[in-house]
């Protein structure tokens, strides 16, 4: 009995212990799913965290830096509390930007924490803290994948990958790094950062803070967009028929006397800023141009302006004035690159003061070598092009609207004003075009300031030395004089005078009338002489014509007799025919009249018989009075009898009615038979 009493409480105690053990075992087990992780918190029995820390290391009270992965884990119950959270997922088109909630402070002057080794892409929080991980934005990023990140220690922000489309460039600005060298506009290029995808390498290689010289070409990039801000710009496109004029915004200082920067090689049409800078590229307008195409150029470094290509048509040359090259101040500068013969020729020109600024290629000034017909990608900042026609050029002085000059007005020796229309034809040889440009500048200047004054003066001088009529009559000689003078004068300007033509000379009307009358009188005298000769010839002709006409009359008389006899016979035959015709027509008309009369009589007889027969049948059918009533009705209907009187007379005792009845009876009374 006592044993039973003892065994009862023991059984209860044992059961309680078993339940307690089961409870403790359950509380000590942490089950983590396949796509989850467990964040642990230590509540009791441990060291306090250092001041400023928010995540505990092993043995410290607080939320633990380490985590449990998928599976079954045992912990001390009541001391640790587990909380399951899902994995951090970075999709294929995203990157993960990390910010550490705890860690060492970022060094002064820095914005982003340095990269910490051994933390397994931030999945090992304890290693991150123990290896000196720094608090704040991290330069390392998470590529696509699933990560076991302790969200109590790290904040993860999913951002899309950077995509630079075709026809675009990405301009990068670094938010951290060394300062840019004073005087420079853009940060220098550093190696090894793989298009800014490796931020740690960028900073370790001395990457500079601010706008970057390197750009991003079309493609997809996994970049820490907190560290590198990327702006997208359109690529530089030079259309067909255009040329791109480039201005560098950074580089070495342009020399004081230079307007266009020197040429440097290796920059791949300004697409590689680093090589441009390292090769000594100068700031300012560039000598090299961009031809039609698409270029991935950093617009913060190079400004590109479009200009039309230079086109030289057939029959033209382009005289180039170079703004670049060596100064031809002394002859030795020229003889360095010229042959001895060329140098002697140039020296001769310099000595006589001719075309001092026409120089060989490589020197500043008017280029001796011209550009023939074609299309040229010309840098108009470095070269000025004067298009010169090498075919015949015609200059007119006349009254038409499309010419530059009016007809020349000159005074003859005898005081008459003459109006002369002139045509001058000139030509510039291609090899002489540079010298013409050096002398006068352009064809327009040549025409306005040389040819027009020369032609005007020449004809004034020639007209003043002769009379108006002689000038008109000696037109060919005057034209030859003007042409010879023009050839001598234009030769000074390296221009050929092909010909000078006098098209028209107008003299005063009074002088023209006098000359005209004189000529008319002379013509009339000649005319009268010819008329006298003509009259004598006419008399002889008339005599012959009269004899011929008499012979003709005799023949006509004989023929007339024969014709009269024939006409007589014709008239007799015609009269006999007419008489017979009249007789036949008269007989026909008589027979016609007789037939018409007989037909009319038969018609009247038939109508009468039909009418009598009708009255007879009516009388039998309705009686005599009925027939009478019908006839009266017909007469009334035809309007031959008035029913309503013109005047109505009435009186007492119905006299009017009696009178009406009487009249009606009289009207209705049948007429006596004849």
matplotlib code that plots the C-alpha trace (Angstrom):
import matplotlib.pyplot as plt

x = [0.0, 2.8, 4.6, 1.6, 1.4, 5.0, 4.8, 1.8, 3.6, 6.7, 4.8, 3.3, 6.7, 8.1, 5.4, 5.9, 9.7, 9.0, 6.6, 9.2, 11.9, 9.6, 8.8, 12.5, 13.4, 10.7, 11.8, 15.4, 14.7, 14.7, 13.3, 14.3, 12.6, 14.4, 14.1, 14.3, 16.9, 16.7, 17.7, 18.6, 18.2, 20.0, 17.9, 19.7, 23.1, 25.6, 27.9, 26.6, 27.3, 29.8, 28.4, 27.1, 26.6, 23.2, 24.0, 25.6, 28.5, 28.6, 28.2, 26.6, 23.0, 21.0, 20.1, 22.9, 25.0, 25.2, 22.1, 20.9, 20.4, 17.7, 17.6, 17.1, 19.0, 19.3, 19.5, 19.3, 15.6, 14.5, 17.9, 17.6, 14.7, 14.6, 12.7, 12.5, 12.7, 12.8, 16.0, 17.0, 16.3, 18.1, 16.4, 18.2, 17.7, 18.5, 21.4, 21.4, 22.7, 23.8, 23.8, 25.3, 23.4, 26.3, 30.0, 33.0, 32.5, 33.5, 36.8, 36.5, 36.1, 34.7, 31.1, 31.1, 32.4, 35.4, 35.0, 35.2, 36.8, 35.5, 31.9, 30.6, 28.7, 27.3, 25.9, 28.3, 27.5, 30.0, 32.9, 31.8, 31.9, 35.0, 37.0, 36.3, 33.3, 32.2, 28.7, 26.9, 26.5, 28.8, 30.7, 30.2, 26.9, 25.0, 24.6, 21.5, 20.9, 19.4, 21.2, 21.0, 21.3, 20.7, 18.2, 18.9, 22.5, 22.1, 19.5, 19.2, 17.7, 16.9, 17.5, 17.4, 20.6, 21.8, 21.0, 22.6, 20.6, 22.0, 22.8, 23.4, 26.4, 26.4, 28.2, 29.4, 29.9, 31.6, 30.3, 33.5, 37.2, 40.2, 39.8, 40.2, 43.6, 43.2, 42.7, 41.2, 37.5, 37.2, 38.6, 41.5, 41.0, 41.9, 42.3, 40.7, 37.2, 35.5, 33.3, 32.7, 31.2, 34.1, 33.8, 36.5, 39.1, 38.0, 38.8, 41.9, 43.4, 42.9, 39.7, 38.7, 35.5, 33.4, 32.6, 34.6, 36.5, 35.5, 32.0, 29.7, 29.0, 25.7, 25.2, 24.0, 26.0, 25.7, 26.9, 26.5, 24.3, 24.7, 28.4, 28.2, 25.5, 24.9, 23.2, 22.3, 23.0, 22.5, 25.6, 27.1, 25.7, 27.2, 24.8, 25.8, 26.8, 28.1, 31.3, 31.7, 33.7, 35.1, 35.9, 37.8, 36.7, 39.7, 43.4, 46.5, 46.4, 46.2, 49.2, 48.5, 49.0, 47.2, 43.5, 43.2, 44.7, 47.4, 46.7, 47.2, 46.9, 45.3, 42.1, 39.9, 38.0, 37.8, 36.1, 39.0, 39.4, 42.3, 44.5, 43.6, 44.8, 47.9, 48.9, 49.0, 45.6, 44.9, 41.8, 39.8, 38.9, 40.4, 42.1, 40.8, 37.1, 34.5, 33.2, 29.6, 28.9, 28.0, 30.5, 30.4, 31.9, 31.9, 29.9, 31.4, 34.8, 34.1, 31.5, 30.6, 29.0, 27.8, 28.9, 28.2, 30.9, 32.8, 31.8, 33.8, 31.8, 33.2, 34.7, 35.7, 38.7, 38.9, 41.7, 42.4, 43.6, 45.2, 44.9, 47.3, 50.9, 54.3, 54.6, 56.3, 58.1, 61.6, 62.6, 64.4, 61.0, 59.9, 63.1, 63.0, 60.3, 60.6, 63.0, 65.8, 63.9, 60.7, 62.7, 64.2, 60.8, 59.4, 62.4, 61.9, 58.3, 59.1, 61.8, 59.5, 56.6, 54.3, 51.9, 53.8, 51.2, 51.0, 52.8, 53.4, 51.6, 52.3, 52.6, 50.0, 48.5, 47.1, 47.9, 49.7, 48.0, 44.3, 41.6, 39.9, 36.3, 35.1, 33.7, 36.0, 35.5, 37.0, 37.6, 36.4, 38.0, 41.4, 40.8, 38.8, 37.8, 37.3, 35.5, 36.8, 35.2, 37.8, 35.4, 34.6, 32.9, 30.8, 30.2, 27.6, 26.8, 23.3, 19.7, 18.5, 17.4, 19.7, 23.0, 25.1, 25.8, 23.9, 25.1, 28.2, 27.4, 30.3, 30.7, 32.2, 34.6, 31.8, 29.7, 27.2, 26.3, 26.7, 25.2, 27.4, 26.4, 29.5, 30.3, 33.6, 34.6, 37.4, 38.9, 41.0, 43.4, 43.5, 47.2, 46.7, 43.7, 45.7, 47.6, 44.4, 42.9, 46.1, 45.8, 42.1, 40.4, 37.6, 35.9, 33.3, 36.0, 37.8, 34.6, 33.6, 36.9, 39.0, 37.1, 34.2, 36.3, 38.8, 36.1, 34.3, 37.5, 38.7, 35.5, 35.3, 38.9, 38.2, 34.9, 36.4, 39.0, 36.7, 33.3, 30.1, 29.6, 33.2, 33.0, 29.9, 31.5, 34.8, 33.2, 35.5, 38.6, 37.3, 36.5, 40.0, 41.5, 39.4, 40.3, 44.0, 43.9, 41.8, 44.3, 47.2, 45.4, 43.9, 47.3, 48.4, 45.7, 46.5, 43.3, 43.0, 40.8, 39.2, 37.4, 35.7, 32.6, 30.7, 27.1, 25.3, 26.0, 23.2, 23.7, 21.4, 18.2, 18.8, 22.2, 20.7, 17.8, 20.3, 22.3, 19.2, 17.8, 21.1, 21.1, 17.4, 18.1, 20.9, 18.7, 15.9, 18.3, 19.3, 15.6, 14.6, 17.4, 16.2, 12.6, 13.6, 15.1, 12.1, 9.7, 11.6, 11.4, 7.7, 7.0, 8.5, 6.6, 3.3, 3.8, 4.3, 1.4, -1.0, -0.1, -0.7, -4.0, -5.4, -4.5, -6.5, -9.6, -9.7, -9.7, -12.4, -14.7, -14.6, -15.3, -18.2, -20.1, -20.0, -21.2, -24.2, -25.4, -25.3, -27.2, -30.0, -30.6, -30.6, -33.3, -35.6, -35.5, -36.0, -39.2, -40.8, -40.1, -41.8, -44.9, -45.5, -45.0, -47.6, -50.2, -49.7, -49.9, -53.2, -54.8, -53.7, -55.2, -58.6, -58.9, -58.0, -60.6, -63.3, -62.4, -62.5, -66.0, -67.4, -66.0, -67.5, -71.0, -70.9, -69.9, -72.8, -75.3, -74.2, -74.4, -78.0, -79.3, -77.8, -79.3, -82.8, -82.7, -81.7, -84.6, -87.0, -85.9, -86.0, -89.5, -90.7, -88.9, -89.8, -92.2, -92.1, -91.9, -89.1, -87.1, -87.8, -86.7, -83.5, -82.7, -83.4, -81.1, -78.4, -78.9, -78.8, -75.6, -74.0, -75.0, -77.2, -80.3, -80.3, -82.3, -81.7, -83.2, -81.1, -83.8, -86.3, -89.6, -91.8, -95.1, -98.1, -100.2, -97.1, -97.0, -93.3, -93.9, -96.6, -94.5, -91.6, -93.9, -95.2, -91.8, -90.7, -93.7, -93.0, -89.5, -90.5, -93.1, -92.0, -91.5, -94.1, -93.0, -92.1]
y = [0.0, 2.3, 1.4, 2.3, 5.6, 6.4, 5.2, 7.4, 10.8, 9.4, 8.5, 12.0, 13.5, 11.3, 12.3, 16.0, 15.6, 13.8, 16.5, 19.1, 17.4, 17.2, 20.9, 21.8, 19.7, 21.3, 24.8, 23.9, 22.8, 25.4, 24.2, 26.4, 25.8, 25.3, 28.9, 30.5, 31.4, 32.0, 35.2, 34.5, 36.8, 36.0, 37.2, 36.1, 35.1, 36.9, 39.9, 43.3, 44.7, 47.5, 51.0, 52.0, 48.5, 47.2, 43.6, 41.1, 38.8, 35.3, 35.4, 38.9, 39.6, 40.9, 40.1, 37.9, 38.6, 34.9, 33.1, 29.6, 28.2, 25.7, 22.5, 21.4, 23.3, 23.0, 26.0, 26.6, 27.2, 30.5, 32.0, 32.2, 33.2, 32.3, 34.2, 32.8, 35.1, 34.4, 34.5, 37.8, 37.2, 39.3, 38.6, 38.3, 42.0, 43.4, 44.1, 44.4, 47.5, 46.9, 49.2, 47.9, 48.9, 48.1, 48.1, 50.5, 54.1, 55.1, 57.0, 60.8, 62.1, 58.8, 58.2, 54.4, 51.7, 49.7, 46.2, 43.5, 40.2, 36.8, 37.8, 35.6, 38.3, 39.7, 36.3, 35.9, 38.8, 37.7, 37.7, 41.1, 42.6, 40.7, 41.7, 45.4, 45.9, 49.5, 50.9, 52.6, 52.1, 49.3, 49.6, 45.9, 44.8, 41.6, 40.0, 38.0, 35.0, 33.9, 35.2, 34.4, 38.0, 39.0, 41.8, 43.0, 43.8, 44.6, 46.5, 45.3, 47.4, 45.8, 48.1, 47.3, 46.7, 49.7, 49.3, 51.6, 51.3, 51.4, 54.9, 56.1, 56.7, 56.7, 59.5, 58.5, 60.6, 59.0, 60.0, 58.9, 58.8, 61.1, 64.7, 65.7, 67.3, 71.1, 72.6, 69.4, 69.1, 65.3, 62.6, 60.6, 57.1, 54.2, 50.5, 47.4, 48.4, 46.7, 49.6, 50.7, 47.3, 46.7, 49.7, 48.4, 48.3, 51.8, 53.2, 51.2, 52.3, 55.9, 56.6, 60.3, 61.7, 63.6, 63.4, 60.6, 60.7, 57.1, 56.5, 53.5, 52.1, 50.4, 47.3, 46.0, 46.8, 45.8, 49.0, 50.4, 53.3, 54.9, 55.2, 55.9, 58.1, 57.4, 59.8, 58.7, 60.8, 60.3, 59.3, 61.9, 61.4, 63.2, 62.9, 62.4, 65.6, 67.0, 67.2, 67.4, 70.3, 69.3, 71.6, 70.0, 71.4, 70.0, 69.4, 71.5, 75.2, 76.3, 78.5, 82.2, 82.7, 79.5, 79.3, 75.6, 72.8, 70.6, 67.1, 64.2, 60.5, 57.5, 58.9, 57.0, 60.0, 61.6, 58.5, 57.8, 60.8, 59.3, 58.8, 62.3, 63.8, 61.6, 62.4, 66.1, 67.1, 70.8, 72.5, 74.4, 74.0, 70.8, 70.4, 66.9, 66.6, 63.9, 62.4, 61.0, 58.3, 57.5, 58.3, 57.4, 60.6, 62.1, 65.3, 66.7, 66.6, 67.3, 69.6, 68.7, 71.1, 70.2, 71.9, 71.2, 69.6, 71.8, 71.0, 72.1, 71.7, 71.0, 74.1, 75.4, 75.2, 76.0, 78.4, 77.5, 80.0, 78.2, 79.4, 76.7, 75.9, 77.7, 81.4, 82.2, 85.2, 84.3, 82.5, 79.7, 78.5, 77.9, 76.3, 73.7, 71.9, 73.3, 72.3, 74.7, 75.7, 76.3, 78.3, 80.5, 81.1, 82.1, 84.3, 86.1, 86.8, 88.1, 90.4, 91.9, 92.2, 89.7, 87.4, 87.5, 85.3, 82.5, 79.7, 75.9, 73.3, 73.4, 77.2, 79.7, 81.7, 81.3, 77.8, 77.5, 74.1, 74.4, 71.8, 70.6, 69.4, 67.0, 66.8, 67.8, 67.3, 70.7, 72.2, 75.8, 76.9, 75.9, 76.7, 79.3, 78.2, 80.6, 79.0, 80.3, 79.6, 78.5, 78.5, 81.6, 84.4, 86.9, 90.5, 92.6, 96.3, 96.4, 97.3, 93.8, 93.4, 90.4, 92.3, 94.2, 97.2, 99.6, 100.5, 102.8, 106.5, 108.3, 111.7, 111.8, 114.5, 116.4, 116.5, 113.7, 111.2, 107.6, 104.6, 101.5, 97.9, 95.9, 92.2, 91.2, 87.6, 86.6, 83.4, 82.4, 79.5, 77.0, 77.5, 81.3, 81.3, 81.6, 84.6, 86.3, 85.8, 87.2, 90.3, 91.1, 88.6, 87.3, 87.4, 89.9, 92.2, 91.9, 92.8, 95.7, 97.3, 96.4, 95.4, 97.8, 101.0, 99.8, 99.2, 102.5, 104.5, 102.8, 103.6, 107.1, 107.8, 106.2, 108.0, 111.4, 111.1, 110.6, 111.8, 110.0, 108.8, 107.7, 105.8, 104.0, 103.3, 102.2, 99.8, 96.9, 99.0, 100.5, 97.0, 95.8, 98.7, 98.1, 94.3, 95.0, 97.4, 94.9, 92.1, 94.2, 95.4, 92.0, 90.2, 92.1, 90.2, 86.8, 86.9, 86.2, 88.5, 86.2, 89.0, 92.4, 92.7, 95.9, 94.6, 97.9, 101.6, 104.1, 107.6, 110.7, 110.4, 113.8, 112.6, 109.3, 111.0, 113.1, 110.1, 108.2, 110.9, 111.1, 107.4, 107.5, 110.2, 108.2, 105.2, 107.2, 108.4, 104.9, 103.9, 106.6, 105.5, 102.0, 103.1, 104.9, 101.8, 99.8, 102.2, 101.8, 98.1, 98.4, 100.4, 97.7, 95.1, 96.9, 97.2, 93.4, 92.8, 95.0, 93.0, 89.8, 91.1, 92.0, 88.5, 87.2, 89.3, 88.0, 84.4, 85.2, 86.7, 83.6, 81.4, 83.8, 83.2, 79.5, 80.0, 82.2, 79.6, 77.0, 79.3, 79.8, 76.1, 75.7, 78.5, 76.9, 73.5, 75.0, 77.0, 73.9, 72.0, 74.7, 74.8, 71.1, 71.2, 74.0, 72.0, 68.8, 70.7, 72.4, 69.1, 67.7, 70.6, 70.3, 66.7, 67.4, 70.1, 67.8, 65.0, 67.3, 68.5, 65.1, 64.0, 67.0, 66.4, 62.8, 63.8, 66.4, 63.9, 61.2, 63.6, 64.8, 61.3, 60.2, 63.3, 62.7, 59.1, 60.1, 62.6, 60.1, 57.4, 60.0, 61.1, 57.5, 56.8, 60.0, 62.0, 65.3, 67.3, 65.2, 65.8, 69.6, 69.5, 67.8, 70.4, 73.3, 71.7, 71.4, 75.1, 76.1, 74.0, 75.6, 79.1, 80.0, 80.4, 82.3, 80.7, 83.4, 86.8, 89.9, 91.7, 90.2, 91.9, 91.0, 92.4, 91.7, 88.7, 86.9, 88.8, 88.1, 84.4, 84.5, 86.4, 83.9, 81.0, 82.7, 83.4, 79.8, 78.5, 80.7, 79.5, 75.9, 76.2, 74.3, 76.3, 75.8, 73.6, 75.2]
z = [0.0, 0.9, -2.3, -4.3, -2.6, -3.4, -7.0, -7.8, -7.3, -8.9, -12.0, -12.1, -11.6, -14.3, -16.7, -15.9, -16.5, -19.8, -20.9, -19.8, -21.8, -24.8, -24.5, -24.2, -27.1, -29.2, -28.1, -28.9, -32.5, -35.3, -38.6, -41.6, -45.0, -48.3, -49.4, -46.0, -43.4, -39.6, -37.9, -34.2, -31.2, -27.9, -25.0, -21.9, -20.5, -22.6, -22.9, -23.8, -27.3, -27.6, -27.6, -31.0, -32.3, -33.3, -34.3, -31.8, -32.4, -31.0, -27.1, -27.1, -26.3, -29.2, -32.7, -34.0, -37.0, -38.0, -39.4, -39.9, -43.4, -44.5, -42.3, -38.7, -36.0, -32.2, -29.9, -26.2, -25.5, -24.0, -24.5, -28.3, -30.4, -34.1, -36.9, -40.4, -43.3, -47.1, -49.2, -50.9, -54.6, -57.4, -60.7, -64.1, -65.0, -61.6, -59.3, -55.5, -53.8, -50.2, -47.2, -43.9, -40.8, -38.5, -38.8, -38.5, -39.5, -43.1, -43.2, -43.3, -46.9, -48.1, -49.0, -49.7, -47.4, -48.6, -49.8, -47.1, -47.9, -46.7, -46.1, -48.9, -50.7, -47.4, -46.5, -43.5, -41.2, -38.5, -41.0, -42.3, -38.8, -37.6, -40.8, -40.3, -42.5, -42.6, -42.0, -44.9, -48.6, -50.0, -53.2, -54.0, -55.5, -55.8, -59.2, -60.1, -57.7, -54.3, -51.2, -47.5, -46.3, -42.7, -43.1, -39.6, -40.7, -44.4, -46.4, -49.9, -52.7, -56.1, -59.0, -62.8, -64.7, -66.8, -70.5, -73.1, -76.3, -79.8, -80.8, -77.2, -75.0, -71.2, -69.4, -66.0, -62.9, -59.9, -56.5, -54.7, -55.4, -55.6, -56.6, -60.3, -61.1, -61.0, -64.5, -65.9, -66.8, -66.6, -64.4, -65.9, -67.2, -64.9, -65.9, -64.5, -63.4, -66.3, -67.5, -63.9, -62.9, -60.5, -58.2, -55.8, -58.7, -59.7, -56.3, -55.7, -59.1, -58.1, -59.9, -59.5, -58.3, -60.8, -64.6, -66.2, -69.5, -70.3, -71.6, -71.8, -75.2, -76.1, -73.9, -70.5, -67.4, -63.7, -62.1, -58.6, -59.6, -56.2, -56.8, -60.5, -61.9, -65.6, -68.0, -71.5, -74.5, -78.2, -80.2, -82.5, -86.1, -89.1, -92.0, -95.6, -97.3, -94.0, -92.1, -88.3, -86.9, -83.5, -80.5, -77.6, -74.2, -72.3, -73.1, -73.3, -73.8, -77.4, -78.4, -78.6, -82.3, -83.3, -84.1, -84.7, -82.5, -83.8, -85.1, -82.7, -83.5, -81.8, -80.4, -82.8, -84.2, -80.8, -79.3, -76.9, -74.6, -72.6, -75.7, -76.9, -73.6, -73.3, -77.0, -76.1, -77.6, -77.4, -76.2, -78.8, -82.5, -83.9, -87.3, -88.0, -88.9, -88.7, -91.9, -92.3, -89.8, -86.2, -83.4, -79.7, -78.4, -74.9, -75.3, -72.1, -73.8, -77.5, -79.0, -82.6, -85.1, -88.6, -91.7, -95.4, -97.4, -99.9, -103.4, -106.5, -109.7, -113.1, -114.6, -111.2, -108.8, -105.1, -104.0, -100.3, -97.8, -94.9, -91.3, -90.1, -90.8, -90.6, -91.1, -94.4, -92.8, -94.2, -97.3, -95.3, -93.9, -97.5, -98.7, -96.0, -97.9, -101.4, -104.1, -105.2, -108.4, -106.4, -103.8, -106.5, -108.1, -104.7, -104.0, -107.3, -106.6, -103.2, -104.6, -107.2, -104.7, -106.5, -104.7, -101.4, -99.7, -102.3, -100.5, -100.9, -98.9, -95.2, -94.9, -93.7, -96.5, -100.0, -101.2, -104.5, -105.1, -106.0, -105.5, -108.6, -109.1, -106.4, -102.9, -100.0, -96.2, -95.6, -92.1, -92.7, -89.5, -90.9, -94.5, -96.4, -99.9, -102.8, -105.7, -109.0, -112.3, -114.9, -117.8, -119.8, -117.8, -119.7, -118.4, -120.1, -120.3, -121.7, -121.0, -119.8, -116.2, -115.4, -116.1, -113.5, -115.7, -117.9, -121.4, -121.4, -121.9, -123.7, -125.5, -129.0, -130.2, -132.0, -128.8, -129.3, -126.5, -127.5, -125.8, -126.2, -125.3, -124.6, -123.9, -122.2, -122.0, -119.5, -118.3, -115.2, -115.7, -112.8, -112.2, -112.1, -109.8, -106.5, -107.8, -109.0, -105.5, -103.9, -106.2, -106.0, -103.8, -105.9, -109.4, -108.1, -106.9, -110.2, -112.1, -109.9, -109.2, -112.3, -115.4, -115.1, -114.6, -117.2, -119.9, -119.1, -119.3, -122.5, -124.5, -123.1, -124.3, -127.7, -128.3, -127.4, -130.1, -133.1, -134.3, -133.6, -137.2, -137.5, -134.2, -135.6, -138.9, -137.4, -135.0, -135.7, -135.2, -132.0, -130.7, -131.5, -129.6, -126.5, -126.6, -126.8, -123.8, -121.7, -122.4, -121.2, -118.1, -117.0, -117.5, -114.4, -112.4, -114.0, -116.0, -119.7, -121.8, -124.4, -126.3, -126.1, -128.3, -129.2, -129.4, -130.2, -130.6, -130.2, -131.6, -131.2, -133.3, -135.1, -136.3, -137.3, -139.2, -141.2, -142.1, -142.9, -145.2, -147.1, -147.7, -148.7, -151.3, -152.8, -152.9, -154.6, -157.3, -158.0, -158.0, -160.5, -162.9, -162.7, -163.2, -166.5, -167.8, -166.8, -168.7, -172.0, -171.7, -170.9, -174.1, -176.3, -174.4, -174.9, -178.7, -178.9, -176.6, -178.8, -181.9, -180.1, -178.8, -182.4, -183.6, -180.8, -181.6, -185.2, -184.0, -181.5, -184.2, -186.3, -183.3, -182.4, -185.7, -185.1, -181.6, -182.7, -185.2, -182.5, -180.1, -182.7, -183.1, -179.4, -178.9, -181.5, -179.9, -176.5, -177.7, -179.2, -176.0, -173.9, -176.0, -175.8, -172.1, -171.6, -173.6, -171.6, -168.3, -169.3, -170.2, -166.9, -164.9, -166.7, -165.9, -162.3, -161.9, -163.3, -161.0, -158.0, -158.9, -159.3, -156.0, -154.2, -155.7, -154.6, -151.1, -150.8, -152.1, -149.7, -146.7, -147.7, -148.1, -144.7, -142.9, -144.4, -143.4, -139.9, -139.4, -140.7, -138.2, -135.4, -136.3, -136.1, -132.8, -130.8, -132.8, -134.4, -131.1, -129.8, -132.9, -132.5, -128.9, -129.8, -132.5, -130.0, -127.5, -130.2, -131.1, -127.4, -126.8, -129.9, -128.6, -131.5, -129.2, -125.8, -123.1, -120.5, -121.7, -121.7, -119.7, -117.2, -116.9, -114.0, -112.6, -110.6, -111.4, -112.6, -115.9, -116.2, -116.0, -118.6, -120.9, -120.6, -121.3, -124.3, -125.7, -125.0, -126.9, -129.8, -130.0, -129.7, -132.4, -135.5, -138.7, -141.4, -144.2, -147.3]

ax = plt.figure().add_subplot(projection="3d")
ax.plot(x, y, z, "-o")
ax.set_aspect("equal")
plt.show()
